[in-house]
Amino acid sequence: MDEIEAARNKPFKIGEHDCVSFACSCVKALSGVDLTHEVERYRSSANSARLFRGRGLDLSVSNVLGEPLPVVFAQRGDVVELRRGRRSFLGICVGAHAAMLKLDGLAFVPISDCRQVWKI
């Protein structure tokens, strides 16, 4: 997918090229559905923490994509959530792995490390 290749070496920038915008761009490329207007925008780490505090990133995504499923149901192109401590990150299932955006580009983590999936 072109979106994954484009993200491979693009620098991370909160509110412009982060896990939420990456997932939205992949969903649009696969389905034609533009979720960027549905997802609340933010421009800083403090603002995103404030935005997702209380309801969490997963509930915000569920408001747009519906109820999540256990990650065993993930298929290529689905949005997945990776949890590291108290933080959540969105990625895209690419088979046995998920493409996840890091500060220095793209990483691929085993899909089994992810917590849940939203079907696209």
C-alpha positions in Angstrom: 0.0 0.0 0.0 1.3 3.4 -1.0 0.4 4.9 2.4 2.6 2.5 4.3 5.5 3.1 1.9 5.1 6.9 2.2 5.1 6.6 6.0 8.3 4.5 6.1 10.7 7.4 6.5 8.5 10.4 7.0 9.2 12.2 10.3 6.6 11.9 13.1 4.7 15.1 13.8 1.9 15.2 16.3 -1.4 16.3 14.7 0.0 15.9 11.2 1.8 12.6 10.9 1.1 10.5 13.9 -0.7 7.2 14.6 -4.2 8.6 14.2 -3.5 10.4 10.9 -1.6 7.4 9.6 -4.5 5.1 10.4 -7.0 7.5 8.8 -4.9 7.8 5.6 -4.7 4.0 5.3 -8.4 3.6 5.8 -9.0 6.3 3.1 -6.6 4.5 0.7 -8.3 1.1 1.2 -12.0 2.1 1.5 -12.3 5.6 0.1 -13.8 6.7 3.4 -12.2 9.8 4.8 -12.3 9.6 8.6 -10.1 12.7 9.2 -13.2 14.9 9.6 -14.6 12.4 12.1 -11.5 12.3 14.4 -11.0 15.2 16.8 -7.9 17.1 15.8 -5.1 18.2 18.1 -1.7 19.9 17.5 0.4 19.0 20.6 1.1 16.1 22.9 -0.5 17.9 25.8 -3.6 18.6 23.7 -3.9 15.0 22.6 -3.5 13.8 26.2 -6.2 16.1 27.3 -8.4 15.1 24.4 -8.2 11.4 25.0 -8.0 11.5 28.8 -11.1 10.0 30.4 -12.5 8.3 27.4 -9.3 7.0 25.8 -8.2 6.6 22.3 -10.0 3.3 21.9 -13.4 4.8 22.8 -12.7 7.7 20.4 -12.0 5.3 17.6 -15.0 3.2 18.5 -17.2 6.2 18.2 -16.2 6.4 14.5 -15.5 2.8 13.5 -17.9 0.8 15.8 -17.1 -1.7 18.5 -13.7 -3.3 18.4 -13.1 -7.0 18.2 -10.3 -9.2 19.7 -7.2 -9.0 17.7 -7.5 -12.6 16.5 -10.1 -11.3 14.0 -7.6 -8.8 12.4 -7.3 -8.9 8.6 -5.2 -6.9 6.3 -6.2 -3.2 6.3 -8.0 -3.3 9.7 -7.1 -0.7 12.3 -5.5 -2.1 15.4 -4.6 -0.8 18.8 -1.2 -1.4 20.5 -1.0 -0.7 24.2 2.3 0.2 25.8 1.8 0.9 29.5 -1.0 3.4 29.8 -0.6 4.7 26.2 -2.4 3.5 23.1 -1.2 3.6 19.5 -3.1 2.9 16.3 -1.7 0.9 13.4 -2.8 -1.1 10.4 -2.9 -4.8 10.1 -0.6 -6.0 7.3 -1.0 -9.8 7.9 1.0 -11.3 10.8 2.2 -7.9 11.7 0.9 -4.4 12.2 2.5 -1.3 10.7 2.9 1.2 13.5 4.2 4.8 13.3 7.2 5.6 15.5 9.1 8.8 16.1 11.6 7.9 13.5 9.4 6.2 10.9 7.5 2.9 10.6 7.8 -0.2 12.6 6.2 -3.6 12.3 5.1 -5.4 15.4 3.6 -8.9 15.7 -0.2 -8.6 15.4 -0.4 -10.7 18.6 1.1 -7.8 20.5 -1.9 -5.7 19.6 -4.9 -5.4 21.9 -8.0 -5.1 19.6 -9.1 -4.4 16.1 -11.6 -2.3 14.2 -12.9 -3.9 11.0 -12.6 -1.8 7.8 
